[in-house]
Amino acid sequence: MKNAVIAVLVLFGSMLAASPLVLAPQDTSADACICDTELVVFTASNPGTTQDNYSFSIISTVPWGVVAPSLATIGGQGSLPLYAYLTPSCFATPGNYDFTLKGQSSDYTANAHVALHVTPCVTLQDVSTESKTMCLGETHTYKVLLRNKSRTAGKNYTIILTGDAAPAATAPQKVYVPAVGETTFDIPFDSAKLSGTGTKTLNVRAVSIYEITGQPTNDEGSLSMQFITNNCQTLDFNFPNLNGNVIEKCAETPFSTPMVVTNAGPLSDTVTLYTNASSATLPRTLELASGGTQQTQLTIAANTGSFTLKVSAVSKYGAVREKTLEVVSKTCFGVDVKVMLPNNTCSDTEHAFPVLVKNTGSAAGLFNLSVENMDFVALQPAQVFLNPGEEKEVKFLVSSSMNDGKYEPIISARSDMSYGENKTYLYLERCYGVRLTGENDWICQCSDKAFPFNVMNIGTQSDSYTLSRIDGPDWIQQDLLNGSVLNIEGNSRRTVNPVAFTCEADPLRYQFTFAVSSISRNVSDKLCVNITVYSKAVCYVARVAGPDTETIEECTSTIIPVTIQNTGMLKNAYALDVEGPTWVNVTPDFVFLEKAGAQVVYLSASPPLNEAGNSYKIKIIATAKGVVSTKEITLNVVGQGEKASPTPKLGAMPLDVSYAAGNLVFKCADGALVSVKSPSNKTSAATCVNGSATLGAGEYGVYSIAVTKQGYVPITTTYEAKKPSSQSGMFLASTTALWIAGALLVALVAYGVYSVMQKRGGKK
């Protein structure tokens, strides 16, 4: 409590001791350049009678000011100086800024104000003595003075030139100016680099760069300089050998004439020459001293027509001179080629078509003739001499036996000074021609067969032909080959079918040569073919398939199925017979089978009484054109009722079908008969040997397949040969086939039961 009372008394005492403060001047102004320091001095007075403590500070929107001292004790009726330092930032913007000097005691505050005017430190002055009016092409040097009013630092100023006169001026990149100093630098000026004449402006800018960051500051100044350039140069040129402004020349030859160019201006100059035509050429540039003259050549190319030529001379320093000439080109040399060709003609005939060559020029000449873009042709003669206006005929020779088609020959005539050509076209077509075509073939002994030959008229015109055999055996039809005339229209064909028949020819391959000849033209063709004769044993053989052994009862008829398959090369008729007891017969006794076709016939055996215990070997015979095919079956005769009649058990028919390389491949039971109908309803058959059979399948699509064998359920199915991938798989019977197999099984069982019942009834 005692301490608190003491603190209150001290505070009350200090309040009674506080003194006022006066700052002078109250308002003032100052100037400073960017990044430089300005000192403003104030006086702080204590008009009171008591000493007091004071604090001082500078307040502004920019942090550029400091005051010293910032703390002070002033006795009663005393005073002291205050130093305000104002330093604009290096990136300050020129303008006016307000600063407040604030002084404060424990209970009193006083303010003074400073208005600071911030300006760039640098100024530029044109101190040149040379005129800024000049001829285009002149060079001068101008001087610029830089002043730096900064009291604290020398500076490097970057010099920047802009304006439409800037391309002609150069200046140092940087200029150093000391503190409160000045520097003069040169600006060389080349007016030839200006884009034309007239008044041009050059802006010279000096900028202080903050070296640490490379940023430009606002300490910069600029100067504008005006230049006036005039075109003082004069050019002239002429063509001393021309009579006026007309050039007469031959169109076929080039033309040259001298051209004299004069620089009448006060400066040495570079003169560029132009023309408005690519066919007229001049040297590109000339170097001419003041008052100098130089001769060059104007050249106009050959093979140009008449045209207006503009020749221009342009100097480096802006002088321009133009002249217009009329170029008149006349034809002095010429040749014309006319070709008389039909639209189309025969390629198998020689031709000589007329060609007219005319000299259309004003001078005689020797012309070389040629043909391009077509072979096996010529011009006769290949060279002609023609006076002015003279015309001669030559022959365009086209050889025979050229390929058919459209030709586009270019017939030309050329001399030293002229060239002419005629681009034409010609269709060549084969009017007469014949071709004989046929294929190698085969024939069976004692069978006739027609061999087709195509006689083709490959020309466009109708013609008559004879066909003959010039080599080979004579067992092929002769009346059609010798003497018969075939009339065939153009681009058409006739097919002839001579028939061959032989029983005596050995089974070999025979070579025949046939020929066809035109009656009216010298055109023909030959054809060599091979005809193979196969023996009767190969062509008419059959396979007779049946059981090797069969048990039969006396006084009972037994039916034994036997398969006859045509394994020959033709559709054949087979006569059937049986060698054996008279009570054995075959039905039917004649079958007609397609190649690879098969048919089941039935062997009927009815042994009489008292034959029990005997065995007979019978032979089933199939005969076609003297070729005999047989099958032996052993018949064992037993008494009535002695033959076992077990209930038939039919096995499932195994079958796997695959497709490869144009064939259907079957995996099946040995002896099974496979019958196939193609997608186009062609039939074929094969017998399974060693568990497999193969039939040709040259079509894509669905094939119908039937497989039969004694003791197995018959099977019918289908197989689709797809392109391009092959398929294979084990096939079981289709639904229809299963129904058929079931019905057949029931029938066989019923038949067996019936036979047993009959036998038992007979014994009774």
ZAMARGU-4260 file (C-alpha; in steps of 0.2 Angstrom, whole numbers, plus 5000, padded with zeros to 4 digits):
<rodrens>
0) 5000/5000/5000 | 5014/5011/5004 | 5022/5008/4987 | 5006/5012/4978 | 5005/5029/4986
5) 5023/5033/4982 | 5019/5029/4963 | 5004/5040/4962 | 5014/5054/4970 | 5028/5052/4957
10) 5016/5052/4943 | 5007/5068/4949 | 5023/5076/4951 | 5029/5072/4933 | 5012/5079/4926
15) 5015/5095/4935 | 5033/5096/4928 | 5028/5093/4909 | 5033/5107/4897 | 5027/5112/4879
20) 5036/5110/4863 | 5038/5121/4847 | 5045/5115/4830 | 5051/5127/4817 | 5049/5130/4803
25) 5031/5124/4804 | 5030/5121/4785 | 5044/5120/4772 | 5048/5112/4755 | 5063/5103/4748
30) 5069/5095/4731 | 5078/5078/4729 | 5082/5067/4715 | 5079/5049/4714 | 5090/5038/4725
35) 5098/5054/4732 | 5097/5061/4750 | 5090/5078/4755 | 5093/5086/4772 | 5080/5097/4780
40) 5085/5106/4797 | 5072/5110/4811 | 5073/5118/4828 | 5065/5110/4843 | 5061/5123/4857
45) 5055/5120/4875 | 5047/5137/4880 | 5043/5131/4897 | 5053/5133/4913 | 5055/5115/4916
50) 5067/5103/4908 | 5058/5089/4898 | 5061/5073/4888 | 5055/5072/4870 | 5054/5059/4856
55) 5055/5064/4837 | 5049/5054/4821 | 5044/5057/4803 | 5028/5051/4797 | 5023/5049/4778
60) 5015/5037/4765 | 5033/5032/4760 | 5046/5026/4771 | 5060/5037/4765 | 5063/5049/4781
65) 5073/5047/4797 | 5076/5061/4810 | 5091/5063/4822 | 5091/5064/4836 | 5075/5053/4839
70) 5076/5056/4858 | 5082/5072/4867 | 5080/5081/4883 | 5078/5100/4882 | 5079/5112/4897
75) 5067/5125/4901 | 5069/5140/4888 | 5081/5129/4879 | 5082/5122/4860 | 5091/5110/4849
80) 5093/5107/4830 | 5084/5092/4822 | 5090/5084/4806 | 5078/5076/4794 | 5085/5065/4781
85) 5074/5062/4766 | 5080/5049/4753 | 5068/5044/4738 | 5069/5026/4733 | 5078/5021/4718
90) 5062/5015/4711 | 5052/5031/4716 | 5041/5040/4704 | 5044/5058/4701 | 5031/5069/4710
95) 5027/5078/4727 | 5027/5069/4743 | 5022/5075/4761 | 5032/5071/4777 | 5027/5076/4795
100) 5040/5079/4808 | 5032/5074/4825 | 5039/5079/4842 | 5031/5072/4858 | 5034/5074/4876
105) 5024/5065/4890 | 5009/5076/4888 | 5012/5087/4873 | 5014/5084/4854 | 5020/5096/4840
110) 5021/5094/4821 | 5030/5102/4807 | 5028/5098/4788 | 5040/5096/4773 | 5034/5095/4755
115) 5047/5085/4745 | 5048/5087/4726 | 5056/5071/4719 | 5064/5073/4701 | 5075/5062/4690
120) 5094/5065/4693 | 5098/5065/4674 | 5095/5078/4661 | 5099/5077/4642 | 5104/5092/4631
125) 5108/5092/4613 | 5125/5101/4611 | 5127/5097/4592 | 5134/5110/4581 | 5131/5100/4564
130) 5115/5103/4554 | 5101/5091/4554 | 5096/5094/4536 | 5106/5083/4524 | 5106/5073/4508
135) 5100/5055/4509 | 5116/5045/4511 | 5127/5058/4521 | 5134/5054/4538 | 5136/5066/4553
140) 5140/5065/4571 | 5129/5073/4584 | 5133/5076/4603 | 5122/5074/4618 | 5126/5081/4635
145) 5121/5071/4651 | 5120/5079/4668 | 5119/5070/4685 | 5113/5081/4699 | 5114/5067/4712
150) 5125/5073/4726 | 5129/5056/4733 | 5133/5044/4718 | 5139/5043/4700 | 5129/5033/4689
155) 5129/5022/4673 | 5115/5027/4661 | 5109/5015/4648 | 5106/5024/4631 | 5091/5019/4621
160) 5087/5026/4604 | 5069/5025/4597 | 5059/5034/4583 | 5059/5032/4564 | 5077/5039/4563
165) 5084/5026/4575 | 5090/5014/4561 | 5102/5028/4556 | 5109/5032/4573 | 5121/5023/4585
170) 5126/5027/4603 | 5136/5019/4617 | 5126/5006/4627 | 5131/5014/4643 | 5137/5032/4648
175) 5144/5035/4666 | 5141/5052/4674 | 5149/5057/4690 | 5139/5064/4705 | 5135/5082/4702
180) 5144/5080/4685 | 5141/5079/4666 | 5147/5068/4652 | 5145/5071/4633 | 5144/5056/4621
185) 5143/5055/4601 | 5129/5049/4591 | 5135/5044/4573 | 5121/5046/4560 | 5121/5037/4543
190) 5106/5044/4533 | 5108/5030/4520 | 5100/5018/4533 | 5084/5028/4533 | 5068/5022/4525
195) 5066/5036/4512 | 5067/5055/4513 | 5058/5068/4524 | 5057/5072/4542 | 5063/5059/4554
200) 5063/5059/4573 | 5076/5052/4585 | 5072/5049/4603 | 5087/5048/4615 | 5083/5040/4632
205) 5095/5038/4646 | 5089/5026/4660 | 5098/5022/4676 | 5098/5003/4679 | 5097/4995/4696
210) 5112/4984/4694 | 5108/4971/4707 | 5091/4966/4698 | 5094/4973/4681 | 5078/4983/4683
215) 5076/5000/4676 | 5073/5014/4688 | 5063/5030/4686 | 5079/5040/4685 | 5078/5043/4667
220) 5078/5058/4654 | 5074/5059/4636 | 5078/5071/4621 | 5070/5072/4604 | 5080/5077/4589
225) 5073/5081/4571 | 5082/5076/4555 | 5077/5082/4537 | 5084/5071/4523 | 5082/5075/4505
230) 5085/5065/4489 | 5100/5074/4481 | 5105/5060/4469 | 5101/5059/4450 | 5102/5044/4439
235) 5101/5042/4420 | 5103/5028/4407 | 5101/5026/4389 | 5103/5013/4375 | 5114/5020/4362
240) 5111/5007/4348 | 5092/5008/4349 | 5083/5018/4336 | 5069/5025/4348 | 5061/5014/4361
245) 5058/4998/4350 | 5068/4982/4350 | 5065/4971/4335 | 5072/4953/4336 | 5070/4936/4330
250) 5059/4925/4342 | 5070/4910/4340 | 5087/4919/4345 | 5092/4930/4360 | 5096/4948/4358
255) 5108/4960/4367 | 5111/4979/4367 | 5122/4990/4377 | 5115/5001/4391 | 5125/5016/4398
260) 5121/5021/4416 | 5127/5038/4424 | 5127/5044/4442 | 5124/5062/4441 | 5122/5065/4460
265) 5135/5072/4473 | 5138/5055/4481 | 5145/5038/4476 | 5131/5026/4475 | 5126/5008/4472
270) 5114/5006/4458 | 5102/4991/4456 | 5095/4987/4439 | 5078/4979/4436 | 5066/4973/4422
275) 5048/4968/4423 | 5051/4952/4413 | 5061/4936/4418 | 5066/4934/4400 | 5075/4951/4400
280) 5091/4951/4411 | 5104/4964/4417 | 5118/4964/4429 | 5111/4966/4446 | 5121/4980/4454
285) 5133/4993/4448 | 5145/5004/4459 | 5146/5022/4452 | 5156/5036/4459 | 5149/5054/4459
290) 5147/5059/4440 | 5153/5041/4435 | 5147/5031/4420 | 5147/5013/4417 | 5141/5002/4402
295) 5132/4985/4404 | 5122/4974/4393 | 5103/4971/4392 | 5099/4953/4386 | 5082/4946/4380
300) 5081/4927/4379 | 5076/4917/4364 | 5059/4910/4361 | 5050/4925/4368 | 5035/4934/4360
305) 5031/4953/4359 | 5029/4962/4375 | 5032/4979/4384 | 5048/4979/4394 | 5051/4991/4408
310) 5069/4994/4414 | 5072/5002/4431 | 5088/5009/4439 | 5086/5012/4458 | 5101/5020/4468
315) 5105/5015/4486 | 5102/5033/4491 | 5084/5034/4483 | 5087/5040/4465 | 5075/5031/4453
320) 5075/5031/4434 | 5064/5021/4422 | 5061/5018/4404 | 5049/5008/4394 | 5054/4998/4378
325) 5043/4989/4366 | 5050/4972/4361 | 5043/4965/4344 | 5048/4947/4341 | 5046/4940/4324
330) 5047/4922/4318 | 5062/4920/4307 | 5063/4901/4308 | 5049/4888/4309 | 5043/4871/4304
335) 5026/4863/4303 | 5022/4844/4305 | 5006/4836/4299 | 5002/4818/4302 | 4988/4808/4293
340) 4984/4793/4304 | 4968/4783/4305 | 4960/4781/4322 | 4964/4763/4323 | 4972/4750/4311
345) 4978/4732/4312 | 4993/4728/4322 | 4997/4712/4312 | 5000/4722/4296 | 5014/4734/4291
350) 5009/4752/4287 | 5016/4767/4279 | 5007/4783/4284 | 5010/4800/4275 | 5018/4814/4285
355) 5019/4832/4278 | 5034/4843/4284 | 5034/4862/4279 | 5047/4875/4282 | 5037/4890/4288
360) 5052/4901/4291 | 5061/4914/4280 | 5077/4904/4278 | 5081/4887/4270 | 5086/4873/4282
365) 5090/4855/4284 | 5077/4846/4296 | 5080/4830/4306 | 5065/4819/4308 | 5062/4808/4323
370) 5048/4798/4332 | 5047/4798/4351 | 5036/4788/4363 | 5033/4773/4351 | 5045/4758/4347
375) 5047/4748/4331 | 5043/4763/4320 | 5053/4775/4308 | 5052/4790/4297 | 5058/4788/4279
380) 5068/4798/4275 | 5074/4803/4292 | 5081/4820/4285 | 5074/4833/4273 | 5080/4849/4265
385) 5067/4863/4263 | 5067/4880/4256 | 5056/4894/4263 | 5038/4889/4262 | 5042/4872/4254
390) 5033/4856/4260 | 5038/4838/4257 | 5030/4821/4261 | 5039/4807/4271 | 5032/4790/4277
395) 5029/4785/4295 | 5033/4766/4295 | 5024/4755/4307 | 5030/4737/4308 | 5019/4722/4310
400) 5017/4711/4325 | 5016/4725/4338 | 5006/4724/4354 | 4989/4730/4353 | 4984/4746/4362
405) 4984/4765/4361 | 5000/4773/4355 | 5004/4791/4357 | 5019/4795/4345 | 5027/4812/4344
410) 5033/4815/4327 | 5045/4830/4326 | 5056/4840/4314 | 5071/4849/4321 | 5084/4861/4313
415) 5097/4872/4321 | 5085/4886/4324 | 5068/4878/4324 | 5058/4864/4330 | 5040/4858/4326
420) 5031/4842/4332 | 5014/4833/4331 | 5007/4824/4346 | 4995/4811/4339 | 4988/4794/4343
425) 4985/4778/4335 | 4975/4762/4341 | 4983/4746/4335 | 4972/4731/4336 | 4975/4713/4331
430) 4964/4710/4316 | 4969/4691/4313 | 4975/4678/4325 | 4970/4661/4331 | 4974/4652/4347
435) 4970/4633/4351 | 4968/4627/4368 | 4964/4611/4376 | 4969/4600/4392 | 4978/4584/4395
440) 4966/4570/4397 | 4963/4552/4399 | 4953/4538/4391 | 4949/4520/4396 | 4952/4505/4384
445) 4936/4501/4374 | 4927/4517/4379 | 4924/4532/4369 | 4927/4550/4375 | 4925/4567/4368
450) 4940/4579/4370 | 4935/4597/4369 | 4946/4609/4360 | 4944/4628/4359 | 4947/4637/4343
455) 4948/4655/4347 | 4948/4669/4335 | 4959/4682/4344 | 4958/4695/4330 | 4944/4708/4327
460) 4939/4702/4310 | 4930/4686/4305 | 4940/4671/4298 | 4939/4653/4293 | 4950/4639/4300
465) 4955/4621/4298 | 4959/4609/4313 | 4971/4595/4310 | 4981/4582/4319 | 4999/4582/4314
470) 5006/4570/4327 | 5000/4556/4338 | 4989/4540/4336 | 4975/4540/4323 | 4962/4533/4335
475) 4955/4550/4338 | 4941/4556/4326 | 4948/4561/4309 | 4934/4569/4300 | 4933/4583/4312
480) 4951/4586/4312 | 4955/4585/4293 | 4946/4596/4281 | 4932/4603/4291 | 4931/4622/4290
485) 4927/4632/4305 | 4920/4650/4302 | 4922/4660/4318 | 4918/4679/4321 | 4931/4691/4328
490) 4935/4689/4346 | 4924/4673/4347 | 4928/4655/4350 | 4921/4638/4344 | 4923/4622/4354
495) 4925/4606/4344 | 4924/4589/4352 | 4933/4575/4343 | 4929/4558/4350 | 4943/4545/4354
500) 4940/4526/4355 | 4953/4512/4356 | 4953/4494/4362 | 4970/4490/4355 | 4981/4504/4362
505) 4992/4499/4376 | 4989/4508/4393 | 5002/4522/4391 | 5003/4541/4389 | 5002/4546/4371
510) 5007/4564/4365 | 4996/4572/4352 | 5000/4588/4342 | 4985/4597/4334 | 4986/4613/4323
515) 4974/4626/4318 | 4977/4637/4303 | 4968/4652/4295 | 4962/4649/4277 | 4965/4667/4271
520) 4979/4673/4283 | 4996/4667/4288 | 4991/4664/4306 | 4991/4647/4315 | 4993/4639/4332
525) 4998/4622/4339 | 4993/4613/4354 | 5002/4598/4362 | 4992/4588/4374 | 4995/4571/4383
530) 4981/4558/4382 | 4983/4543/4395 | 4975/4527/4391 | 4971/4516/4406 | 4968/4498/4405
535) 4951/4489/4406 | 4957/4481/4423 | 4959/4499/4430 | 4944/4506/4422 | 4930/4493/4425
540) 4935/4484/4441 | 4923/4483/4455 | 4924/4478/4474 | 4913/4464/4479 | 4910/4464/4498
545) 4901/4452/4509 | 4904/4439/4523 | 4918/4426/4521 | 4907/4413/4530 | 4888/4410/4532
550) 4878/4396/4541 | 4862/4392/4532 | 4848/4379/4536 | 4842/4366/4524 | 4825/4368/4517
555) 4826/4387/4522 | 4829/4402/4512 | 4843/4413/4518 | 4846/4431/4512 | 4864/4437/4512
560) 4868/4455/4508 | 4883/4459/4496 | 4889/4476/4492 | 4895/4480/4474 | 4906/4496/4473
565) 4912/4503/4457 | 4931/4506/4460 | 4935/4509/4442 | 4937/4526/4433 | 4920/4527/4424
570) 4902/4525/4426 | 4900/4506/4424 | 4887/4493/4421 | 4890/4476/4430 | 4883/4459/4426
575) 4881/4449/4441 | 4882/4430/4442 | 4885/4416/4455 | 4896/4401/4453 | 4890/4387/4465
580) 4875/4376/4468 | 4859/4379/4458 | 4850/4384/4474 | 4861/4399/4476 | 4855/4415/4466
585) 4859/4434/4466 | 4846/4447/4464 | 4847/4459/4454 | 4858/4452/4441 | 4863/4469/4434
590) 4868/4485/4442 | 4873/4502/4435 | 4885/4512/4446 | 4893/4529/4445 | 4911/4530/4448
595) 4914/4526/4467 | 4896/4522/4468 | 4890/4506/4478 | 4874/4496/4479 | 4869/4481/4490
600) 4863/4466/4481 | 4856/4450/4489 | 4862/4432/4488 | 4848/4420/4491 | 4853/4402/4497
605) 4839/4388/4498 | 4848/4371/4501 | 4836/4356/4499 | 4833/4342/4511 | 4848/4331/4516
610) 4861/4345/4513 | 4865/4346/4531 | 4883/4344/4535 | 4889/4350/4518 | 4899/4365/4515
615) 4900/4375/4498 | 4912/4388/4492 | 4902/4400/4480 | 4909/4414/4470 | 4899/4430/4467
620) 4905/4438/4450 | 4903/4456/4444 | 4908/4458/4426 | 4910/4474/4416 | 4918/4474/4398
625) 4927/4458/4401 | 4934/4463/4418 | 4929/4451/4431 | 4928/4455/4450 | 4924/4441/4462
630) 4920/4437/4480 | 4921/4420/4488 | 4909/4415/4502 | 4909/4398/4511 | 4891/4392/4515
635) 4889/4379/4529 | 4873/4370/4528 | 4865/4364/4545 | 4848/4355/4549 | 4832/4364/4552
640) 4832/4373/4568 | 4851/4370/4572 | 4856/4387/4567 | 4858/4398/4582 | 4847/4413/4581
645) 4853/4425/4595 | 4845/4441/4597 | 4854/4453/4585 | 4865/4465/4594 | 4870/4480/4583
650) 4885/4490/4588 | 4886/4509/4587 | 4894/4514/4571 | 4911/4524/4575 | 4913/4539/4564
655) 4925/4554/4564 | 4925/4566/4550 | 4938/4580/4546 | 4942/4591/4531 | 4959/4594/4525
660) 4967/4599/4508 | 4950/4597/4498 | 4946/4580/4505 | 4934/4573/4518 | 4944/4561/4529
665) 4934/4547/4538 | 4939/4536/4552 | 4927/4522/4552 | 4925/4503/4554 | 4934/4492/4542
670) 4923/4486/4528 | 4910/4500/4531 | 4903/4508/4516 | 4903/4528/4516 | 4892/4537/4504
675) 4893/4556/4502 | 4882/4568/4493 | 4890/4585/4490 | 4882/4602/4491 | 4879/4602/4472
680) 4871/4584/4474 | 4885/4574/4467 | 4887/4557/4474 | 4903/4547/4479 | 4907/4532/4490
685) 4922/4523/4497 | 4925/4508/4508 | 4934/4510/4524 | 4951/4501/4523 | 4962/4500/4539
690) 4950/4511/4548 | 4950/4525/4536 | 4943/4532/4520 | 4945/4548/4509 | 4934/4556/4497
695) 4937/4572/4487 | 4927/4587/4493 | 4931/4602/4481 | 4916/4612/4487 | 4912/4622/4502
700) 4896/4619/4511 | 4886/4605/4519 | 4889/4586/4514 | 4876/4573/4517 | 4885/4557/4524
705) 4878/4539/4526 | 4888/4524/4533 | 4883/4506/4533 | 4890/4490/4539 | 4883/4473/4544
710) 4882/4471/4563 | 4882/4490/4565 | 4868/4503/4567 | 4868/4513/4551 | 4872/4531/4553
715) 4867/4547/4543 | 4874/4564/4547 | 4880/4580/4539 | 4897/4589/4539 | 4900/4607/4534
720) 4916/4611/4525 | 4920/4629/4529 | 4932/4641/4522 | 4946/4643/4527 | 4948/4633/4543
725) 4946/4615/4543 | 4935/4606/4556 | 4935/4588/4563 | 4926/4579/4576 | 4918/4562/4580
730) 4900/4561/4573 | 4886/4551/4580 | 4870/4547/4571 | 4858/4562/4569 | 4840/4561/4576
735) 4833/4553/4560 | 4847/4541/4559 | 4844/4535/4577 | 4826/4533/4574 | 4830/4522/4558
740) 4843/4512/4568 | 4830/4509/4582 | 4817/4504/4570 | 4830/4492/4561 | 4835/4485/4578
745) 4817/4481/4583 | 4814/4474/4566 | 4829/4463/4567 | 4824/4457/4584 | 4806/4454/4578
750) 4813/4444/4563 | 4824/4433/4574 | 4809/4429/4586 | 4798/4425/4571 | 4811/4414/4564
755) 4813/4404/4580 | 4795/4402/4582 | 4793/4396/4564 | 4807/4383/4567 | 4799/4377/4583
760) 4783/4376/4574 | 4790/4366/4560 | 4798/4353/4572 | 4781/4350/4579
</rodrens>
